[in-house]
Amino acid sequence: MLGAIVGDIAGSTREWHNVKSKRFELLPKKSFFTDDTVMTLAVARWLVEAPEHDSDSLVIAMQELGRRYPHAGYGGRFRMWLQEVAPAPYNSWGNGSGMRVSPVALYARTFEECLDLAKRSAEVTHNHPEGIKGAQAVAAAAFMARHGNSKNDIRRYVAETFGYNLNRTIKQIRPAYEFTESSQGSVPEAIIAYLESTGFEDAIRNAISIGGDSDTIAAMTGAIAAAEYGIPQELADFCTDKLTPDLREILVCFERTVSNRI
């Protein structure tokens, strides 16, 4: 999960200032966490505090944390959802479901549980098949990486199960890639950024270098990459320090819970 947060913060200054290169300052001092981090931590809180993992509890967790950080950069429709008295799914196929799903891959004990929780985490807002697919693909890749599956195994499973074209390279994607918030237009690219990487930082640089929705793509890539490589301590420390005390507390509580479940 911290991998997603590092990716989000690293991409925060690049979303509207794409670099289209792997040569850039990874974490400028003005980097900041966005809605990707806030909603990722809302899912983490739900997993820890709601044993039944029901949709009502997730909605409460997301709305409570989202309202606490109203200027984190939410999309227009999701911002409305955060304020609704009786919020309902709105058939979104956006990448918001994939960017917040990473805690599921750490919390789940089995692959089946991982896919089920990923679906639940998505469908309170992103109940379009593409929205659910995006969340499950990111969670599956992270779970498989965490449990020692090879990149070839991950590529094969994700391509066959979700129908994503993962046979492209970052160099092929980068020149023509444009901003999109769709799952189908960003989740495959985020997974490719991981598949082509040689380490955690390299994966984040791959993700940001294609341009587009940089913080979200890097958050999804970071979640998967951290599951295989871990996170360099200096990057982890920098990004943890960027969190507010209450967000940091959720992170620590979740990590403690996951550790006790192993």
C-alpha positions, 0 to 999 in steps of 0.5 A: 500500500505504501508503494501506491502512496509513493507512486501517487506523491511522485506523480503529483507534480507531473499530472499536469506537467508530463515529462515523457522521459525517465529523467526527472527529479523523482520527489521534488520538495513540493510533491504532495499526496492526492485523492489516490492516497486518501482513498487508498487509506479509506479502503485500508481503514475499511478492511481493518475496521469492518470485519464483514467488509460490507459496502455500507461500511466502505461508503462510510469510510470513503465519505468520512475521509474524503470529506476530511480532505475535500481538496485532494483532487477528486473527479467531479462525479466522485466529489458529488458522491462524497457529499451525497446522503445516500450515495449509489454507484454511478457506473464509472469505468474510471481508474479510481477503482484501481488506484485505491485497491492496493490494500486488498492485495496485502490484506487478502489471505487467498487469491480468491479473497483478493479478487472478491475484496477488489470487486467490493472495493470498486463497486460502491462507485465503479460498478461498470465492468471496466471499473471492476476489472481495473481494480481486480487486475491491479489487485491480482498483479500485486497479490501475485507479485507479493507471493512470488509469481514471475512477471511472465505469470502475471502478464499471462494471467492478467492478459487472459483474464481481463483482456488487456494488451500487455505486449507493448513497451513503454517506448511504444506507449510513450509518444502518443499516450494522452491523458485519460482517466479510464481504467481501460486506458491506464490500468494496462499501462500501469501494469506494463510499467511494472512488468518492464521494470528492474526495481521499484524506482525504475517502475515509478519512472516508467509509469510517470514517463508515459505522461497522462494521469501520472499520479494515478498510473504511478500509484497503481504501478507502485502498488505492484512494484512494492509487492515484489521489490519493496521500497527504498527506505529514503523514498518510504520516509519522504512520503510517510512524512508527507502524510498528515498524522491521522493518515499516517495512523491509518497506514501504521494500523493497517500495516500492523494488522497485515503483519498479525494476519500472516 
